[in-house]
Amino acid sequence: MSNSRFYLSCPYSEKDECKELGGRWDNIERKWFVPEDANRDDFKQWWPGNVSDINDFLGN
């Protein structure tokens, strides 16, 4: 299991939409995350509030 998961701020009311896009649930952290094989931009509406550019966040 990777320690570099990109966790989302997805409310319960939107969990089905996140799941349809391929989001996964981490039962230990109790948060949705973007799997490594998915496009993080597809989940932009749930990015944590302090992330405005994924490349800056990842240090690219």
Secondary structure, 3 states (H helix, E strand, C coil): CCCCCEECCCCHHHHHHHHHCCCEEECCCCEEEECCCCCHHHHHHHCCCCCCCHHHHHCC
